Amino acid sequence: MELTAKLVNKKLLTPTFVSLWIIMFLVEFVKGALIVAILPVYMGDVLKLSAFAIGLSFSCQYIGDNLFRSPAGWLIERIGFRLTMTIGLCITFGAVFIITVMKTMGFIVLGCALLGIGTAPLWPCVLMGITAVTEENKNFGTAMGVIQISSLGGTGLGPVIINFLVSVSYTLVFWVLLGCMGLVILVSLFLPRRTNRPEDDAAETMKVSGAPAASAGAPDGLWRGGLARIWQNIRETHRNIRTHLKVSPLLYPALFLQSFAVGLLTPVITLFVRSELGLSPEAFSLMLITGGGVTVLGLIPIGKLVDRYGTRRFLNTGFALAAVSVGLFAFMRPMPVVWLLVMLIGVSYAFILPTWDTMISHLLPEGEKGTVWGLFLTIQGSGMVVGPIVSGKMWDALGAPAPFLASSISMALLFFIHLFISRKQPAPPGVSPR
């Protein structure tokens, strides 16, 4: 605890930020456990469902998560921060409950779709929350490092811990996951209603939607007037974003490529390590722990440096290092070199993960930050949807190294795109250009 206090500025450890950290960790714990450790085996071996049913369920989860991020960001600005998060978590609880008690393909697919829809507000809400709590101290990079630790920790620990419980019974496993979701719903009730100051809420709502200040953040203010009012609000939101969002057009393909590079590797990395490198499952697990551990150890120090020196040099380093190390990983077979490359990939993502979102936070317009976060996250998430599809085709048609080379090329493209974007964009307040 003392070490954490030294690494993380105490001004960052507000009740809001701690609540967001807990919510992120537990939700990713539940998702990681379901997607990696439970559903593939439970649906196939216990429920005797087809491979098509398993694939459809996973696709519905990813599509639901991706499609509803933009609406979630839009809702944050209209009905408030706490209510948006709580509604999403309640839907997630319902999704886990459906998967727990229902045994047919239709309900399992529905549960997975609701899991995606329910978790869609998570990242927009978290990013809006840390934008607010770091605004005064300009420590967004440090905050992102801490949040990424909770996300990666939950995703990694979920399957590991749940695998120990699966041998007891699936009933116990599902009740543990439901208990985690019940806890995060309670924690979400302690979040602030809005992420801005009350006077800013009123001014923002009047500027964006033309509504009276008294209705700022009120749910009935959104729904008053029915569908016509909602449609008018959406058009005014679009007009406001188009007017105030001043970013390079190259940012949009960069958002896609950032996750596409990862999506290319997701479905083939296990197969590559087993068939091409000849590693055992235990050695592969150790490799994942090593690479992930290197990333986690670097997140907070890199985040603090980003807050001090800006994002440019760290993203350039991260993209270049990832392009080289992933590309070499496709062809290198001596195990000492393979392990070195795994650690270098971990280092590259320690540079990228906290820095990328910090750069994006500097580009957000005033008044529609939640909506723009949701839009950017949707574009970024589409890379995780397309990447696995392209990866499988490349593996079959061009061979095992092809997805890795494509991921390396994507990172190289990101490097050059970012060189151009960072040259044009101004440095954030309090940071000299680097």
Summary of the structure (lengths in Angstrom):
residues: 434
radius of gyration: 21.6
end to end distance: 33.6
largest distance: 67.3
contacts: 1528
relative contact order: 0.13
helix: 80%
strand: 0%
